[in-house]
Amino acid sequence: MNPSGSAPQETGAGDAHGIIRVQLSIPCETSQVATARRFVERCLGPQAHVPVLLTSELVTNSVTHGPNAPGAAITITLTSLVRIEVTDPGGPSVPVLAPSRELADSGHGLELVNAMSEQWGYRTEPGGRLVTWCEVAAALTGDARRGRT
């Protein structure tokens, strides 16, 4: 159980195109950022520093800029293409790469995502949900490669 009282939910499956997808759903809370990092490391291996860092940044952005509605959850999706997706309930704005503020204490997350990923973006889904994603060069390992975590 996590501090909010609900257990993280993991799922995994392959699709008709052979793309493996593993997911973790966690409460939309700051305390869950570490849970997201551990999930990615478990799926991609201990050398997956870039995907772990980028997942941390995307989840932190969702928690910081998304609505803090009771029971709100975010979903982290990894595929065998190593596309990291973070889904949150949505909010009043969408992710925007802002001009660099070198001396600022925060606001550098999307700069890291932009610099370290092959590409990134977002989409909105029915009900206003926001999916922020990035793609990186890495490979699923072990059970995650078989659609299990």
Residue pairs with C-beta under 8 A, 6 or more apart in sequence:
1 7
2 8
2 26
2 27
2 29
2 31
2 32
2 35
3 29
3 31
4 27
4 29
4 31
6 27
8 24
8 25
8 26
8 32
8 35
8 39
9 24
9 25
9 26
10 22
10 23
10 24
10 25
10 39
10 149
11 22
11 23
12 20
12 21
12 22
12 23
12 144
12 146
12 147
12 148
12 149
13 20
13 21
13 147
14 20
14 21
14 147
15 21
18 80
19 79
19 80
19 81
20 79
20 80
20 140
20 144
20 145
20 146
20 147
21 77
21 78
21 79
21 80
21 147
22 43
22 77
22 78
22 79
22 140
22 144
22 147
22 148
22 149
23 75
23 76
23 77
23 78
24 35
24 36
24 39
24 75
24 76
24 149
25 73
25 74
25 75
25 76
26 32
26 35
26 36
26 73
26 74
26 75
26 76
27 71
27 72
27 73
27 74
28 62
28 63
28 66
28 68
28 69
28 72
28 73
28 74
28 88
28 89
29 63
30 60
30 63
32 59
32 63
32 74
33 56
33 59
33 60
33 63
36 55
36 56
36 59
36 74
36 76
36 86
37 52
37 55
37 56
39 55
39 76
39 149
40 48
40 51
40 52
40 55
40 76
40 78
40 84
41 48
41 52
42 144
42 149
43 78
43 140
43 141
43 144
43 149
44 51
44 52
44 78
44 82
44 138
44 139
44 140
44 141
44 144
45 141
45 142
48 138
50 116
50 117
50 136
50 138
51 78
51 82
51 84
51 136
51 138
53 112
53 116
54 84
54 112
54 113
54 116
54 117
54 134
54 136
55 76
55 84
55 86
57 109
57 110
57 112
57 113
58 84
58 86
58 109
58 113
58 132
58 133
58 134
59 74
59 76
59 86
60 109
61 86
61 95
61 109
61 110
61 132
62 74
62 86
62 87
62 88
62 130
62 132
63 74
63 88
65 91
65 93
65 95
66 72
66 74
66 88
66 89
66 90
66 91
66 130
67 89
67 90
67 91
69 89
72 88
72 89
73 89
74 86
74 87
74 88
75 85
75 86
75 87
76 84
76 85
76 86
77 83
77 84
77 85
77 87
78 84
78 140
78 144
80 139
80 140
80 145
81 135
82 135
82 136
82 137
82 138
82 139
82 140
83 133
83 134
83 135
84 133
84 134
84 135
84 136
85 131
85 132
85 133
86 131
86 132
86 133
87 125
87 129
87 130
87 131
88 129
88 130
88 132
89 128
89 129
89 130
90 124
90 127
90 128
90 129
90 130
91 130
94 122
94 124
94 130
95 110
95 122
95 130
95 132
96 110
97 110
97 111
97 114
98 107
98 110
100 111
101 107
101 108
110 120
113 120
113 134
114 120
116 136
117 134
117 135
117 136
118 134
118 135
118 136
118 137
119 134
119 135
120 132
120 133
120 134
120 135
121 132
121 133
121 134
122 130
122 131
122 132
122 133
123 130
123 131
123 133
124 130
124 131
125 131
139 145
143 149
